């Protein structure tokens, strides 16, 4: 008993030491090196499993040929970004720069000055980390429970928008493959890649832009919209967080697990971003009439996209492929008339969008069930702890309300 008491006293003393500013910075510096290695491993697994949903004879070769000149390199990204981010974060912890948040972020979001990019990243990361801590989304350090860290550390790279190619069978809305593409892809490349993949008549392909990818640091589109930027950052951080739990590790195990993961990331990301945006210190530009108009258009047209998915699934289940494709084109033209243009709507487009169950345009049953499950929990932290252990659709079905 006395030895136990002495050990507890020693741990208390160490905790008090760690909580001192100098020791804590040293701990954070060492921890970040370990975290970086762990995150690279997690993100490598994430990329390889999510972008290879299912292999199909012949498809892999065609996909490789069609995207060869524009395929995103995970290794190159990590080699060029992670060392710089590690040094930046360590420098920030040891000698935190004194930045005028209002002036720096206002310049970034209004002008996009390249000189402000790293400063804006640091300030936005700090905001999101503060909000995560205030919402009890941080994690106690093993053996030193009084020290809590946002794990993994919020780490983003405000970059040019990346692209993705999604592939679905023509006779079913199901994303069997997706490949991440660089930011240099042009519209002419869209048509060429899709045409090559669809040449044998078996596949539907769609190429489009994406707002963020859960690399480490997360690649987040360089948006001029303050709240949207925080939402994408928080969404990708949630994927980082879930990568250490069964839910994140099961991302690539079928469309259901992808949808559950993306829906959880949407729910957590939106709430966390709202909390970060409410922190005093920066007053974003007021929403203009164009933004309000876009929100109104989305509210009007989201139900059309949801109904389209339901109708297409029904037609394809009866093997009425051509009729389903005519319907998708008719709805695309109707949406264009309603000021919501889409370059292309096909099976692959619906499969890619269908992974985000919290979206009003999604027809997935997982979205409403997860949203209702969130309402059943007093805090976002309790909700996240409850869902992070889901490792299969059966486990989700048993946990979530019907």
CORRA-V400492 format. One record per residue. N is the residue number from 1. SS is DSSP state (helix for helix, strand for strand, loop for the rest). PHI is phi as a letter, one per 30 degrees, with the letter a starting at -180 (NA if undefined). BURIAL is # if it has 16 or more other ideal C-beta (glycine too) atoms within 10 Angstrom, else .. Layout:
BEGIN
N | SS | PHI | BURIAL
N | SS | PHI | BURIAL
END
This chain:
BEGIN
1 | loop | NA | .
2 | helix | d | .
3 | helix | d | .
4 | helix | d | .
5 | helix | d | .
6 | helix | d | .
7 | helix | d | .
8 | helix | d | .
9 | helix | d | .
10 | helix | d | .
11 | helix | d | .
12 | helix | e | .
13 | helix | d | .
14 | helix | d | .
15 | helix | d | .
16 | helix | d | .
17 | helix | d | .
18 | helix | d | #
19 | helix | d | .
20 | loop | d | .
21 | helix | d | .
22 | helix | d | .
23 | helix | d | .
24 | helix | d | .
25 | helix | d | #
26 | helix | d | .
27 | helix | d | #
28 | helix | d | #
29 | helix | d | .
30 | helix | d | .
31 | helix | d | #
32 | helix | d | #
33 | helix | d | .
34 | helix | d | .
35 | helix | d | #
36 | helix | e | #
37 | helix | d | .
38 | helix | d | .
39 | helix | d | #
40 | helix | d | #
41 | helix | d | .
42 | helix | d | #
43 | helix | d | #
44 | helix | d | .
45 | helix | d | .
46 | helix | d | #
47 | helix | d | #
48 | helix | d | .
49 | helix | d | #
50 | helix | d | #
51 | loop | d | #
52 | loop | b | .
53 | loop | d | #
54 | loop | a | .
55 | loop | c | .
56 | loop | b | .
57 | loop | e | .
58 | loop | i | .
59 | helix | d | #
60 | helix | e | .
61 | helix | d | .
62 | helix | d | #
63 | helix | d | #
64 | helix | d | .
65 | helix | d | .
66 | helix | d | #
67 | helix | c | #
68 | helix | e | .
69 | helix | d | .
70 | helix | b | #
71 | strand | d | .
72 | loop | d | #
73 | loop | c | .
74 | helix | d | #
75 | helix | d | .
76 | helix | d | .
77 | helix | d | #
78 | helix | d | #
79 | helix | d | .
80 | helix | c | .
81 | helix | c | #
82 | helix | d | #
83 | helix | e | .
84 | helix | d | .
85 | helix | d | #
86 | helix | d | #
87 | helix | d | .
88 | helix | d | #
89 | helix | d | #
90 | helix | d | #
91 | helix | d | .
92 | helix | d | #
93 | helix | d | #
94 | helix | d | .
95 | loop | b | .
96 | loop | d | .
97 | loop | d | .
98 | loop | c | .
99 | loop | c | .
100 | loop | d | .
101 | helix | d | #
102 | helix | d | .
103 | helix | d | .
104 | helix | d | #
105 | helix | d | #
106 | helix | d | #
107 | helix | d | #
108 | helix | d | #
109 | helix | d | #
110 | helix | c | .
111 | helix | c | .
112 | loop | i | .
113 | loop | d | .
114 | helix | e | .
115 | helix | d | .
116 | helix | c | #
117 | helix | e | .
118 | helix | d | #
119 | helix | d | #
120 | helix | d | #
121 | helix | e | #
122 | helix | d | #
123 | helix | d | #
124 | helix | d | #
125 | helix | d | #
126 | helix | d | #
127 | helix | d | #
128 | helix | d | #
129 | helix | d | #
130 | helix | d | #
131 | helix | d | #
132 | helix | d | #
133 | helix | d | .
134 | helix | d | .
135 | loop | c | #
136 | loop | i | .
137 | loop | c | #
138 | loop | d | #
139 | strand | b | .
140 | strand | d | .
141 | strand | d | #
142 | loop | e | .
143 | loop | i | .
144 | strand | b | #
145 | strand | d | .
146 | strand | d | .
147 | strand | c | #
148 | strand | c | .
149 | strand | b | #
150 | loop | d | #
151 | loop | c | #
152 | loop | d | #
153 | loop | e | #
154 | loop | d | #
155 | loop | b | #
156 | strand | b | #
157 | strand | b | #
158 | strand | d | #
159 | strand | b | #
160 | loop | d | .
161 | loop | d | #
162 | strand | d | #
163 | strand | b | #
164 | strand | b | #
165 | strand | c | #
166 | strand | c | #
167 | strand | b | #
168 | strand | b | #
169 | strand | d | #
170 | loop | d | #
171 | loop | c | .
172 | loop | a | .
173 | loop | d | #
174 | loop | a | #
175 | strand | d | #
176 | strand | d | #
177 | strand | b | #
178 | strand | b | #
179 | strand | b | #
180 | strand | d | #
181 | strand | c | #
182 | loop | d | #
183 | loop | d | .
184 | loop | d | .
185 | loop | d | #
186 | loop | c | .
187 | helix | d | .
188 | helix | d | .
189 | helix | d | #
190 | helix | e | #
191 | helix | d | .
192 | helix | d | .
193 | helix | d | #
194 | helix | d | #
195 | helix | d | .
196 | helix | d | .
197 | helix | d | #
198 | loop | c | #
199 | loop | d | .
200 | loop | d | .
201 | loop | i | .
202 | loop | c | .
203 | strand | c | #
204 | strand | c | #
205 | strand | b | #
206 | strand | b | #
207 | strand | c | #
208 | strand | a | #
209 | strand | c | .
210 | strand | b | #
211 | loop | d | #
212 | strand | a | #
213 | strand | b | #
214 | loop | d | #
215 | loop | d | #
216 | loop | b | #
217 | loop | d | #
218 | strand | d | #
219 | strand | d | #
220 | strand | b | #
221 | strand | e | #
222 | loop | d | #
223 | loop | c | #
224 | loop | d | .
225 | loop | c | .
226 | helix | d | #
227 | helix | d | .
228 | helix | d | .
229 | helix | d | #
230 | helix | d | #
231 | helix | d | #
232 | helix | d | #
233 | helix | e | #
234 | helix | d | #
235 | helix | d | #
236 | helix | d | #
237 | helix | d | #
238 | helix | d | #
239 | helix | d | #
240 | helix | e | #
241 | helix | d | #
242 | helix | d | #
243 | loop | d | #
244 | loop | c | #
245 | loop | b | #
246 | helix | e | .
247 | helix | d | #
248 | helix | d | #
249 | helix | d | #
250 | loop | c | #
251 | loop | e | #
252 | loop | d | #
253 | loop | c | .
254 | loop | j | .
255 | helix | d | #
256 | helix | d | #
257 | helix | d | #
258 | helix | d | #
259 | helix | d | #
260 | helix | d | #
261 | helix | e | #
262 | helix | d | #
263 | helix | d | #
264 | helix | d | #
265 | helix | d | #
266 | helix | d | #
267 | helix | d | #
268 | helix | d | #
269 | helix | d | #
270 | helix | d | #
271 | helix | d | #
272 | helix | d | #
273 | helix | d | #
274 | helix | d | .
275 | helix | d | #
276 | helix | d | #
277 | helix | d | #
278 | loop | d | .
279 | loop | d | .
280 | loop | d | .
281 | loop | k | .
282 | loop | b | #
283 | loop | c | .
284 | loop | d | #
285 | loop | e | .
286 | loop | d | .
287 | loop | d | .
288 | loop | d | .
289 | helix | d | .
290 | helix | d | .
291 | helix | d | .
292 | helix | d | .
293 | helix | d | .
294 | helix | d | .
295 | helix | d | .
296 | helix | d | .
297 | helix | d | .
298 | helix | d | .
299 | helix | d | .
300 | helix | d | .
301 | helix | c | #
302 | helix | e | .
303 | helix | d | .
304 | helix | d | .
305 | helix | d | #
306 | helix | d | #
307 | helix | d | .
308 | helix | e | #
309 | helix | d | #
310 | helix | d | .
311 | helix | d | #
312 | helix | d | #
313 | helix | e | #
314 | helix | d | .
315 | helix | d | #
316 | helix | d | #
317 | helix | d | .
318 | loop | c | .
319 | loop | i | .
320 | loop | c | .
321 | helix | d | #
322 | helix | d | .
323 | helix | d | .
324 | helix | d | #
325 | helix | d | #
326 | helix | d | .
327 | helix | d | #
328 | helix | d | #
329 | helix | d | .
330 | helix | d | .
331 | helix | d | #
332 | helix | d | #
333 | helix | d | .
334 | helix | d | .
335 | helix | d | #
336 | helix | d | .
337 | helix | d | .
338 | loop | c | .
339 | loop | i | .
340 | loop | b | #
341 | loop | d | .
342 | loop | b | #
343 | loop | d | .
344 | loop | a | #
345 | loop | b | #
346 | loop | b | #
347 | helix | d | #
348 | helix | d | #
349 | helix | e | #
350 | helix | d | #
351 | helix | d | #
352 | helix | d | #
353 | helix | d | #
354 | loop | d | #
355 | loop | d | #
356 | loop | c | #
357 | loop | d | #
358 | loop | d | #
359 | loop | d | #
360 | loop | d | .
361 | loop | d | #
362 | loop | d | #
363 | loop | c | #
364 | loop | d | #
365 | helix | d | .
366 | helix | d | #
367 | helix | e | #
368 | helix | e | #
369 | helix | d | #
370 | helix | d | #
371 | helix | d | #
372 | helix | d | .
373 | helix | d | #
374 | helix | d | #
375 | helix | d | .
376 | loop | d | .
377 | loop | c | .
378 | loop | d | .
379 | loop | b | .
380 | helix | d | #
381 | helix | d | .
382 | helix | d | .
383 | helix | d | #
384 | helix | d | #
385 | helix | d | .
386 | helix | d | .
387 | helix | c | #
388 | loop | d | #
389 | loop | d | .
390 | loop | d | #
391 | loop | b | #
392 | loop | a | #
393 | helix | e | #
394 | helix | d | .
395 | helix | d | #
396 | helix | d | #
397 | helix | d | .
398 | helix | d | .
399 | helix | d | .
400 | loop | d | #
401 | loop | d | .
402 | loop | c | .
END
